[in-house]
Amino acid sequence: MPSWNCTCGRQIPYGQIPCPDEWLFMSDFDFDRFSGQVDAEAVYSSMSSFLKCHPCRRLWVFWNGFSAPPEEFVPAKAASAPHAVLA
């Protein structure tokens, strides 16, 4: 089963279907290409994936599919993170 090694040491498996550690997303621009009745496979193939490491909360974003290395996003520390206010 395929997996990714997180910086924290956890091995994140992503071969299970459905996968509890894999999240799918797309831009608002890409989403707007779909309207009315859509083919679920077409929507799925337009999405990108990220893996979430639950212990350390890092996100590993696969912008170009699983054949290219992901980009790592590390959450800010709760105590030192500025609080954003959405207007």
N, C-alpha and C positions, 0 to 999 in steps of 0.2 A: 504494500500500500504506500502511495507517495506521501511524503511528509516534508516539513520545513523545520530547520533547527533555529529556534528563536535565540536571540542574544542572551536571554536569561537562562538558557539551558534546556528549556522545555522543547520537546519534539511535537510539532503541531501536525497531526495527520489531516489529509484533505482528500482521501480517496473514497470515503464513505458517502453514500447517497441516501438521503440528504446528509449534508455535512454540518454538524453543529458549530464548527470553527470557521466555516467559510461564509462570507457575506457577499452578495451580489449588488452592484450599483451601476448607474448610468447617469450621465449629465442630463440636466433639464432640456438642453438643446436636442440631445439624442432621443429623449423620451417624447418630445413633441413631434417626432417623425411618425409616431404611431397614433392612429385614431380609429374610432369605430371598432369593429371586430378585428382582432389581431391574432396572428399565429404565435402561440406561446414560444415556440422554438426560435422564431425570428427575434422576439424580445430577449430571450435568454442569450442568444448568440451576440446580441448588441451590448451585453453587460460586461463589466470588468469584475474581477474578484479581489477580495482581500481576506486575509486570515487574521483572526484575533487571538492573541495569546491571553487567556483569561487570568493567569497568575500576575503577569506584569502589565497587562493592558496594552502592549504594543500592537500596532497594526502593521501588517505586511501587505502592501498594495501591489498587485500584479497588473500594472498598467498595460502591458503588452502580452498578456496571457502567461501561462505557466512555463512557456519555453524560454522566457527571459527572467533574470533575477528581479525580485520585488524591491520596492522602496520601503524603508523602515520609518515608521512614525512612532515617536515616544511621547506618552502623555506627560504634561507638565505636572510637577508636584502640586498636590492640592493646597498645601500651605503657602506656597510661593506664587501660585498662578493668579494673575489678575482676573478679576471678575468682569466679564463682558456684559454689557447691557444692550439688549437688542431693542431697537426703536421701531 
